[in-house]
Amino acid sequence: MFSSKIQKLIDDESFDKALRTRLKEWAKQSPRFVQFVNQNKNKIYGRLNVNVPDEDKRDIGIELYIAFAFLQTNCHVIYEPKIPSISRKPDFKISFGDCSFYLEVKRLRKYKPKAEDISINTKTGDKTFSIDNKAVFKKCGDVICEKISQTVPKGVNVLYIRYSLTDVPNIWDLDKAIRNLIEWKDEDPQKFTKKIKSNKIKSIAEFDRYWKQLSAIIISRPTGHDPQIWENPVALQPINQIIKDKIRDAAKLPFRYDF
């Protein structure tokens, strides 16, 4: 099982119960996951022991789930690999056989529809809501701007977005969302520059350099569904079929991550 340091932390009454349940489930399923956690115990302890809301800790939980998933598909997983050439490291380096790629993970939090988009069934009281596509497209652009500087030069870089069925649409129109982002960059460079500077990207030229380092974006759908894979047509290091197949294998594992 986990080291005493990690075990004591997750068994504490104040620890998020849903996340504790998932961590224990993954540990039972995978000795390699337990080994991974123990090898990175100081880093993981430091992130889960801080006085922050459970939602922040669940962001780390999704990172640990992704490590678990790729370990289950017989990959070698390095958490926050050391890369001297960049200041902001990606979450993982994933290796298997002769292939390797860098993976940056983003957990989307619960989608909050506008009040006017919510419908209530008068008989059952059940609530449903329509999706604000503009909000979805903006979210996609926000994630890209937030994470793109963590791409590694000369590497295959994948941005991996994870969500559950009830949070956001089952299918994203990734092509349209990304086209909207690039059109905004070209049509209103002043506002776009202000946006990327808030993510510590100095200029559009620097953004463009990072953009060419981004090989693909993965939208990992609920368990059992194929992930959506968007391939960057201008990537310097395109994603290959072997990596895509491995990502699909990891994304389709029948394990719960709904916390």
Secondary structure as a PSIPRED ss2 file (coil, helix, strand):
# PSIPRED VFORMAT (PSIPRED V4.0)

   1 M C   1.000  0.000  0.000
   2 F C   1.000  0.000  0.000
   3 S C   1.000  0.000  0.000
   4 S H   0.000  1.000  0.000
   5 K H   0.000  1.000  0.000
   6 I H   0.000  1.000  0.000
   7 Q H   0.000  1.000  0.000
   8 K H   0.000  1.000  0.000
   9 L H   0.000  1.000  0.000
  10 I H   0.000  1.000  0.000
  11 D H   0.000  1.000  0.000
  12 D C   1.000  0.000  0.000
  13 E C   1.000  0.000  0.000
  14 S C   1.000  0.000  0.000
  15 F C   1.000  0.000  0.000
  16 D C   1.000  0.000  0.000
  17 K H   0.000  1.000  0.000
  18 A H   0.000  1.000  0.000
  19 L H   0.000  1.000  0.000
  20 R H   0.000  1.000  0.000
  21 T H   0.000  1.000  0.000
  22 R H   0.000  1.000  0.000
  23 L H   0.000  1.000  0.000
  24 K H   0.000  1.000  0.000
  25 E H   0.000  1.000  0.000
  26 W H   0.000  1.000  0.000
  27 A H   0.000  1.000  0.000
  28 K H   0.000  1.000  0.000
  29 Q H   0.000  1.000  0.000
  30 S C   1.000  0.000  0.000
  31 P H   0.000  1.000  0.000
  32 R H   0.000  1.000  0.000
  33 F H   0.000  1.000  0.000
  34 V H   0.000  1.000  0.000
  35 Q H   0.000  1.000  0.000
  36 F H   0.000  1.000  0.000
  37 V H   0.000  1.000  0.000
  38 N H   0.000  1.000  0.000
  39 Q H   0.000  1.000  0.000
  40 N C   1.000  0.000  0.000
  41 K H   0.000  1.000  0.000
  42 N H   0.000  1.000  0.000
  43 K H   0.000  1.000  0.000
  44 I H   0.000  1.000  0.000
  45 Y H   0.000  1.000  0.000
  46 G H   0.000  1.000  0.000
  47 R H   0.000  1.000  0.000
  48 L H   0.000  1.000  0.000
  49 N C   1.000  0.000  0.000
  50 V C   1.000  0.000  0.000
  51 N C   1.000  0.000  0.000
  52 V C   1.000  0.000  0.000
  53 P C   1.000  0.000  0.000
  54 D H   0.000  1.000  0.000
  55 E H   0.000  1.000  0.000
  56 D H   0.000  1.000  0.000
  57 K H   0.000  1.000  0.000
  58 R H   0.000  1.000  0.000
  59 D H   0.000  1.000  0.000
  60 I H   0.000  1.000  0.000
  61 G H   0.000  1.000  0.000
  62 I H   0.000  1.000  0.000
  63 E H   0.000  1.000  0.000
  64 L H   0.000  1.000  0.000
  65 Y H   0.000  1.000  0.000
  66 I H   0.000  1.000  0.000
  67 A H   0.000  1.000  0.000
  68 F H   0.000  1.000  0.000
  69 A H   0.000  1.000  0.000
  70 F H   0.000  1.000  0.000
  71 L H   0.000  1.000  0.000
  72 Q H   0.000  1.000  0.000
  73 T C   1.000  0.000  0.000
  74 N C   1.000  0.000  0.000
  75 C C   1.000  0.000  0.000
  76 H E   0.000  0.000  1.000
  77 V E   0.000  0.000  1.000
  78 I E   0.000  0.000  1.000
  79 Y E   0.000  0.000  1.000
  80 E C   1.000  0.000  0.000
  81 P C   1.000  0.000  0.000
  82 K C   1.000  0.000  0.000
  83 I C   1.000  0.000  0.000
  84 P C   1.000  0.000  0.000
  85 S C   1.000  0.000  0.000
  86 I C   1.000  0.000  0.000
  87 S C   1.000  0.000  0.000
  88 R C   1.000  0.000  0.000
  89 K C   1.000  0.000  0.000
  90 P C   1.000  0.000  0.000
  91 D C   1.000  0.000  0.000
  92 F E   0.000  0.000  1.000
  93 K E   0.000  0.000  1.000
  94 I E   0.000  0.000  1.000
  95 S E   0.000  0.000  1.000
  96 F E   0.000  0.000  1.000
  97 G C   1.000  0.000  0.000
  98 D C   1.000  0.000  0.000
  99 C E   0.000  0.000  1.000
 100 S E   0.000  0.000  1.000
 101 F E   0.000  0.000  1.000
 102 Y E   0.000  0.000  1.000
 103 L E   0.000  0.000  1.000
 104 E E   0.000  0.000  1.000
 105 V E   0.000  0.000  1.000
 106 K E   0.000  0.000  1.000
 107 R E   0.000  0.000  1.000
 108 L C   1.000  0.000  0.000
 109 R C   1.000  0.000  0.000
 110 K C   1.000  0.000  0.000
 111 Y C   1.000  0.000  0.000
 112 K C   1.000  0.000  0.000
 113 P C   1.000  0.000  0.000
 114 K C   1.000  0.000  0.000
 115 A H   0.000  1.000  0.000
 116 E H   0.000  1.000  0.000
 117 D H   0.000  1.000  0.000
 118 I E   0.000  0.000  1.000
 119 S E   0.000  0.000  1.000
 120 I E   0.000  0.000  1.000
 121 N C   1.000  0.000  0.000
 122 T C   1.000  0.000  0.000
 123 K C   1.000  0.000  0.000
 124 T C   1.000  0.000  0.000
 125 G C   1.000  0.000  0.000
 126 D C   1.000  0.000  0.000
 127 K E   0.000  0.000  1.000
 128 T E   0.000  0.000  1.000
 129 F E   0.000  0.000  1.000
 130 S C   1.000  0.000  0.000
 131 I C   1.000  0.000  0.000
 132 D C   1.000  0.000  0.000
 133 N H   0.000  1.000  0.000
 134 K H   0.000  1.000  0.000
 135 A H   0.000  1.000  0.000
 136 V H   0.000  1.000  0.000
 137 F H   0.000  1.000  0.000
 138 K H   0.000  1.000  0.000
 139 K H   0.000  1.000  0.000
 140 C H   0.000  1.000  0.000
 141 G H   0.000  1.000  0.000
 142 D H   0.000  1.000  0.000
 143 V H   0.000  1.000  0.000
 144 I H   0.000  1.000  0.000
 145 C H   0.000  1.000  0.000
 146 E H   0.000  1.000  0.000
 147 K H   0.000  1.000  0.000
 148 I H   0.000  1.000  0.000
 149 S H   0.000  1.000  0.000
 150 Q H   0.000  1.000  0.000
 151 T C   1.000  0.000  0.000
 152 V C   1.000  0.000  0.000
 153 P C   1.000  0.000  0.000
 154 K C   1.000  0.000  0.000
 155 G C   1.000  0.000  0.000
 156 V C   1.000  0.000  0.000
 157 N E   0.000  0.000  1.000
 158 V E   0.000  0.000  1.000
 159 L E   0.000  0.000  1.000
 160 Y E   0.000  0.000  1.000
 161 I E   0.000  0.000  1.000
 162 R E   0.000  0.000  1.000
 163 Y C   1.000  0.000  0.000
 164 S C   1.000  0.000  0.000
 165 L C   1.000  0.000  0.000
 166 T C   1.000  0.000  0.000
 167 D C   1.000  0.000  0.000
 168 V C   1.000  0.000  0.000
 169 P C   1.000  0.000  0.000
 170 N C   1.000  0.000  0.000
 171 I C   1.000  0.000  0.000
 172 W C   1.000  0.000  0.000
 173 D C   1.000  0.000  0.000
 174 L H   0.000  1.000  0.000
 175 D H   0.000  1.000  0.000
 176 K H   0.000  1.000  0.000
 177 A H   0.000  1.000  0.000
 178 I H   0.000  1.000  0.000
 179 R H   0.000  1.000  0.000
 180 N H   0.000  1.000  0.000
 181 L H   0.000  1.000  0.000
 182 I H   0.000  1.000  0.000
 183 E H   0.000  1.000  0.000
 184 W H   0.000  1.000  0.000
 185 K H   0.000  1.000  0.000
 186 D H   0.000  1.000  0.000
 187 E H   0.000  1.000  0.000
 188 D C   1.000  0.000  0.000
 189 P H   0.000  1.000  0.000
 190 Q H   0.000  1.000  0.000
 191 K H   0.000  1.000  0.000
 192 F H   0.000  1.000  0.000
 193 T H   0.000  1.000  0.000
 194 K H   0.000  1.000  0.000
 195 K H   0.000  1.000  0.000
 196 I H   0.000  1.000  0.000
 197 K H   0.000  1.000  0.000
 198 S C   1.000  0.000  0.000
 199 N C   1.000  0.000  0.000
 200 K C   1.000  0.000  0.000
 201 I C   1.000  0.000  0.000
 202 K C   1.000  0.000  0.000
 203 S C   1.000  0.000  0.000
 204 I H   0.000  1.000  0.000
 205 A H   0.000  1.000  0.000
 206 E H   0.000  1.000  0.000
 207 F H   0.000  1.000  0.000
 208 D H   0.000  1.000  0.000
 209 R H   0.000  1.000  0.000
 210 Y H   0.000  1.000  0.000
 211 W H   0.000  1.000  0.000
 212 K H   0.000  1.000  0.000
 213 Q H   0.000  1.000  0.000
 214 L E   0.000  0.000  1.000
 215 S E   0.000  0.000  1.000
 216 A E   0.000  0.000  1.000
 217 I E   0.000  0.000  1.000
 218 I E   0.000  0.000  1.000
 219 I E   0.000  0.000  1.000
 220 S E   0.000  0.000  1.000
 221 R C   1.000  0.000  0.000
 222 P C   1.000  0.000  0.000
 223 T C   1.000  0.000  0.000
 224 G C   1.000  0.000  0.000
 225 H C   1.000  0.000  0.000
 226 D C   1.000  0.000  0.000
 227 P C   1.000  0.000  0.000
 228 Q E   0.000  0.000  1.000
 229 I E   0.000  0.000  1.000
 230 W E   0.000  0.000  1.000
 231 E E   0.000  0.000  1.000
 232 N C   1.000  0.000  0.000
 233 P C   1.000  0.000  0.000
 234 V C   1.000  0.000  0.000
 235 A C   1.000  0.000  0.000
 236 L C   1.000  0.000  0.000
 237 Q C   1.000  0.000  0.000
 238 P C   1.000  0.000  0.000
 239 I C   1.000  0.000  0.000
 240 N C   1.000  0.000  0.000
 241 Q H   0.000  1.000  0.000
 242 I H   0.000  1.000  0.000
 243 I H   0.000  1.000  0.000
 244 K H   0.000  1.000  0.000
 245 D H   0.000  1.000  0.000
 246 K H   0.000  1.000  0.000
 247 I H   0.000  1.000  0.000
 248 R H   0.000  1.000  0.000
 249 D H   0.000  1.000  0.000
 250 A H   0.000  1.000  0.000
 251 A H   0.000  1.000  0.000
 252 K C   1.000  0.000  0.000
 253 L C   1.000  0.000  0.000
 254 P C   1.000  0.000  0.000
 255 F C   1.000  0.000  0.000
 256 R C   1.000  0.000  0.000
 257 Y C   1.000  0.000  0.000
 258 D C   1.000  0.000  0.000
 259 F C   1.000  0.000  0.000
